[in-house]
C-alpha cells in the first residue's frame, strides 16, 4: 500500500506539473491574442480619427463656402 501511495503521489505531482505548463501556454496564447487585438484597435482608432477630421473639414467647407484640400 505504501509503494502504491508513493507511485500515486509521483504521478499526481507530474500531472500537476504538466497541467501547470499547459495552463501557462494557454495564458501566453491569450496574452498574445490580446496584444494583437490591442494593436488592431489602435490602428482602427487612428483611421477613424482621420476620417472624422476629413468629415469635419468637409462640413466646415459647406458652411463657410470654401473648398476642401482634397476631394476624397
N, C-alpha and C positions, 0 to 999 in steps of 0.2 A: 504493500500500500504506500509505503514511504517513497519507493522508487517511482511509482506511478504519479504521486503528487509532485515529485521533483520534475519529472518529464512534462507534466501538465503545466507547471509553473514556467519552465523554459519556453514551452510552446506559446503560452499566453504573453510572456514578455516579448517574444519575437513577433507575435501577432500585433501587439500594440505598437511596437516599433515600426513595423511595416505600415500599419494604419496611420500612424503619425506622419510618415513620409508621404503617403498618398494624400493625406489632407493638406499638407504643405504644398504639394504640387498643384492640387486643385485651387488653393488660395492664390498661388502665384499666377495661375491661369486667369482667374477672375481679376486680379490686380492689373495684369497686362491688358485685359479687355477694357477695364475701367479707364486706364490711362489712354488707350487708343480712342475710346469714346469721348473723353475729355478734350483731346486734340481735335477731333472732328467737330465737336460743339463750338470750340473756339474759332475754327475756320468758318463755320456757318454764321456765327455771330458777326465776324468780320465782314463777310459778304452781305449780310443783312444790313449792317451799318452803312456800307457803301450804297446799297440800293435805296435806303431811306434818305441818304444825302442827295442822291440823284432825283428822287421824287420830290423832296423839299425844294430843290433848286428849280425843278420844273414848275411846281405850284407857285413859287415866288415869281417866276417869269410870266406866268399867266396874270398875276395881279398887278405887276408893275410894267408890263408891256415889253420887257427886254427878252432877248433870246438866250437859250441855254448854251453852254460852252460846246456840248456835243449833242447830237440829235438822237442818241441811243435811247 
